[in-house]
Amino acid sequence: MTSLDKHFEVIQNVMKQQLNIDNFDEFGLPVQDVVHLIGRIININSIEDPKLNETNIGLLNLNEENGGNVQKIKLQLSEVGSFSFFEGEIVVVEGTHD
């Protein structure tokens, strides 16, 4: 386990305690309920638009419970009043799959 993996595990455990949940949800599951995901902020369209904005912010899963499969999802932030992210930031998001 690398130091980055250990760092992520600590963040993941702290966030589970704060949210009072046992596990984070898996990326891409077709559920209608609210999900909690943890991951790293990425630029989905890094070639076309290098600056992060509402149209290109995505989340890269870091959850080893996901079987080590790397997955990316685009975040829809149109209903979020304001936000501030930087690429590589580890965040927990709550929302629904569309």
VOGU-3710 file (C-alpha; in Angstrom, 3 decimals, decimal comma):
1> mtsldkhfev> 0,000/0,000/0,000  1,453/3,363/-1,038  1,429/6,473/1,137  -1,250/7,939/-1,177  -3,428/4,852/-0,576  -2,942/5,215/3,188  -3,801/8,920/3,002  -6,956/8,171/1,040  -7,965/5,415/3,464  -7,684/7,839/6,392
11> iqnvmkqqln> -9,831/10,435/4,562  -12,355/7,762/3,618  -12,683/6,541/7,213  -13,068/10,074/8,590  -15,761/10,885/6,030  -17,652/7,657/6,794  -17,716/8,640/10,472  -18,846/12,204/9,732  -21,624/11,036/7,404  -22,530/8,119/9,681
21> idnfdefglp> -22,390/5,579/6,852  -20,763/2,152/6,630  -19,598/2,342/3,008  -19,567/4,625/0,022  -21,655/3,630/-2,976  -20,114/2,200/-6,128  -19,778/4,310/-9,231  -22,237/3,691/-12,039  -24,815/1,635/-10,176  -28,263/2,185/-11,723
31> vqdvvhligr> -30,102/3,221/-8,567  -32,762/5,861/-8,028  -31,816/6,566/-4,418  -29,373/9,181/-3,179  -25,797/7,902/-3,304  -22,593/8,937/-1,538  -19,445/8,720/-3,645  -15,862/9,495/-2,774  -13,245/10,279/-5,353  -10,783/12,691/-6,869
41> iininsiedp> -11,857/15,743/-8,892  -10,779/15,476/-12,520  -11,247/17,394/-15,740  -13,332/15,147/-18,004  -12,421/17,180/-21,139  -8,832/18,050/-20,259  -7,747/18,382/-23,893  -10,523/20,704/-25,057  -10,830/22,895/-21,959  -7,962/22,747/-19,451
51> klnetnigll> -9,693/24,944/-16,819  -12,251/23,390/-14,493  -15,762/24,712/-14,940  -19,354/23,498/-14,540  -19,270/21,605/-17,855  -16,119/19,539/-17,393  -15,848/18,558/-13,720  -15,785/14,844/-13,095  -15,047/12,387/-10,338  -12,525/9,542/-10,485
61> nlneenggnv> -13,273/6,690/-8,103  -10,671/5,748/-5,556  -12,758/3,244/-3,676  -10,877/-0,048/-3,445  -14,143/-1,709/-2,466  -15,011/-1,191/-6,143  -12,672/-4,049/-7,028  -9,918/-1,729/-8,179  -11,850/-0,743/-11,318  -11,087/2,844/-12,299
71> qkiklqlsev> -14,259/4,680/-13,272  -15,046/8,289/-14,088  -18,349/10,101/-13,897  -19,287/13,604/-14,940  -20,707/15,753/-12,160  -23,826/17,775/-12,929  -23,458/20,946/-10,892  -26,237/23,016/-12,434  -28,310/22,879/-9,226  -25,379/23,723/-6,953
81> gsfsffegei> -25,427/27,408/-6,008  -21,665/27,838/-5,813  -18,646/25,589/-5,712  -14,881/25,682/-5,698  -12,807/22,661/-6,717  -9,251/22,020/-7,771  -8,090/19,121/-9,881  -6,917/16,221/-7,729  -8,965/17,252/-4,677  -10,569/14,356/-2,805
91> vvvegthd> -14,259/14,993/-2,224  -17,422/13,240/-1,123  -20,465/13,925/-3,260  -24,100/13,191/-2,554  -26,618/12,998/-5,335  -28,612/10,836/-7,703  -27,752/9,088/-10,939  -29,466/10,496/-14,004
//
